[in-house]
Amino acid sequence: MRDFFEKNIVCPHCGYHTRVEIDASAGGQDYYEDCMACCNAIHLVVTRNELSEEVELCIDADDEQIF
């Protein structure tokens, strides 16, 4: 399985298409990257399934407020 790859994503804030580099060698990850167009934070969650050898990437705006 490939541990390092690039993926095209769409910013959930402004719709800008950008390319992110994913390193799945460390297993599941949860991190933020800033959009190059609108500078808002994009929440990325990488999940690696060891049985099926698939990597799933979930993207959201993470702008919900919890009170």
HELIX and SHEET records of a PDB file:
HELIX    1   1 ALA A   24  ALA A   26  5                                   3    
SHEET    1   A 2 PHE A   4  VAL A  10  0                                        
SHEET    2   A 2 HIS A  17  ASP A  23 -1                                        
SHEET    1   B 3 GLN A  29  ASP A  34  0                                        
SHEET    2   B 3 ALA A  41  ASN A  49 -1                                        
SHEET    3   B 3 GLU A  54  ASP A  60 -1                                        
END                                                                             
